């Protein structure tokens, strides 16, 4: 099939586009810049790349028509963040493409109330990002249920892998956390360390998107969680990560007020966003409908990311890896 991927050189697209090419599809990538994918692959020589700024094209009304004129049977939208933008694209593609697959987020769910969190779990989203992702998932399901465009929304957890900063055991991307773990330094942890994080390797997310392409009838009209098979607790993740450097994790429980007083505001806010939600997701639906089976445990996905950062000079640590 001819497949248009909007945002194909991002975290997931870097793995998805080569998967689609190797499956025999004709792929066109729509990207706002000329940045290379996070992971190089010979398959990139076989795709067409078009440079377009989506925000500008949404603002002037040209984006749905531009995508429609590519004559793709499937459109994979990796970079839609508002319900208005999603509805705009749906209206423009209705009757012209076979399947629209949207990249959502597990943050369409709010703080965990019952775990593992299924797609049907009723938890109100918090924050504009989560609220918008929840609204997009709802409108896409309604579109398909009403006989319109066939849609699927896939909802990844904390996307991890080589090439970019990964969520650390405190739920933020502050490099000082990895440095402290590598030295065996004490780390202040808000809460009791039992809060969970839901990592997933970018290639496992790409696997799910490729499966949704192949299983349109099963995926149509559905919203699906995509994470690793398990989640990591804060204290468990910290102990595993310290062990990569031959250290024991030294964790000191503190109040949120104490944590915020000693942590840069952006990092403290990110920690709150992740730990307050404490996601632990069910992937039963992804397994049942798509045949999804993650290849990476969450700690493996994080390890690949941290190792890449160290080996490429983006993260300095005092001790070498021992694992």
Secondary structure as the mmCIF struct_conf table of DSSP 4:
data_model
#
loop_
_struct_conf.conf_type_id
_struct_conf.id
_struct_conf.beg_label_comp_id
_struct_conf.beg_label_asym_id
_struct_conf.beg_label_seq_id
_struct_conf.end_label_comp_id
_struct_conf.end_label_asym_id
_struct_conf.end_label_seq_id
STRN STRN1 UNK A 2 UNK A 6
TURN_TY1_P TURN_TY1_P1 UNK A 7 UNK A 9
BEND BEND1 UNK A 10 UNK A 10
TURN_TY1_P TURN_TY1_P2 UNK A 11 UNK A 12
HELX_RH_AL_P HELX_RH_AL_P1 UNK A 13 UNK A 22
TURN_TY1_P TURN_TY1_P3 UNK A 23 UNK A 24
STRN STRN2 UNK A 26 UNK A 31
BEND BEND2 UNK A 32 UNK A 33
HELX_LH_PP_P HELX_LH_PP_P1 UNK A 35 UNK A 37
BEND BEND3 UNK A 38 UNK A 39
HELX_RH_3T_P HELX_RH_3T_P1 UNK A 42 UNK A 46
BEND BEND4 UNK A 47 UNK A 47
STRN STRN3 UNK A 48 UNK A 51
HELX_RH_AL_P HELX_RH_AL_P2 UNK A 54 UNK A 59
TURN_TY1_P TURN_TY1_P4 UNK A 60 UNK A 61
HELX_RH_AL_P HELX_RH_AL_P3 UNK A 63 UNK A 68
TURN_TY1_P TURN_TY1_P5 UNK A 69 UNK A 70
BEND BEND5 UNK A 73 UNK A 73
STRN STRN4 UNK A 74 UNK A 77
BEND BEND6 UNK A 78 UNK A 78
BEND BEND7 UNK A 82 UNK A 82
HELX_RH_AL_P HELX_RH_AL_P4 UNK A 83 UNK A 93
TURN_TY1_P TURN_TY1_P6 UNK A 94 UNK A 96
BEND BEND8 UNK A 98 UNK A 98
STRN STRN5 UNK A 99 UNK A 103
HELX_RH_3T_P HELX_RH_3T_P2 UNK A 106 UNK A 108
BEND BEND9 UNK A 109 UNK A 109
BEND BEND10 UNK A 111 UNK A 111
BEND BEND11 UNK A 113 UNK A 116
STRN STRN6 UNK A 117 UNK A 117
HELX_LH_PP_P HELX_LH_PP_P2 UNK A 118 UNK A 118
TURN_TY1_P TURN_TY1_P7 UNK A 119 UNK A 120
HELX_RH_AL_P HELX_RH_AL_P5 UNK A 127 UNK A 145
TURN_TY1_P TURN_TY1_P8 UNK A 146 UNK A 147
BEND BEND12 UNK A 148 UNK A 149
STRN STRN7 UNK A 151 UNK A 156
STRN STRN8 UNK A 158 UNK A 160
TURN_TY1_P TURN_TY1_P9 UNK A 162 UNK A 163
BEND BEND13 UNK A 164 UNK A 164
TURN_TY1_P TURN_TY1_P10 UNK A 169 UNK A 170
BEND BEND14 UNK A 171 UNK A 172
HELX_RH_AL_P HELX_RH_AL_P6 UNK A 175 UNK A 183
TURN_TY1_P TURN_TY1_P11 UNK A 184 UNK A 184
STRN STRN9 UNK A 186 UNK A 190
BEND BEND15 UNK A 191 UNK A 191
BEND BEND16 UNK A 193 UNK A 193
STRN STRN10 UNK A 196 UNK A 197
STRN STRN11 UNK A 199 UNK A 201
HELX_RH_AL_P HELX_RH_AL_P7 UNK A 202 UNK A 214
TURN_TY1_P TURN_TY1_P12 UNK A 215 UNK A 215
HELX_RH_AL_P HELX_RH_AL_P8 UNK A 216 UNK A 219
TURN_TY1_P TURN_TY1_P13 UNK A 220 UNK A 221
STRN STRN12 UNK A 222 UNK A 226
BEND BEND17 UNK A 229 UNK A 230
STRN STRN13 UNK A 232 UNK A 233
HELX_RH_AL_P HELX_RH_AL_P9 UNK A 234 UNK A 243
TURN_TY1_P TURN_TY1_P14 UNK A 244 UNK A 246
STRN STRN14 UNK A 250 UNK A 254
HELX_RH_AL_P HELX_RH_AL_P10 UNK A 256 UNK A 261
TURN_TY1_P TURN_TY1_P15 UNK A 262 UNK A 262
BEND BEND18 UNK A 263 UNK A 263
HELX_RH_AL_P HELX_RH_AL_P11 UNK A 265 UNK A 277
STRN STRN15 UNK A 281 UNK A 281
HELX_RH_AL_P HELX_RH_AL_P12 UNK A 284 UNK A 290
BEND BEND19 UNK A 295 UNK A 296
HELX_RH_AL_P HELX_RH_AL_P13 UNK A 298 UNK A 311
TURN_TY1_P TURN_TY1_P16 UNK A 312 UNK A 313
BEND BEND20 UNK A 314 UNK A 315
BEND BEND21 UNK A 318 UNK A 319
#
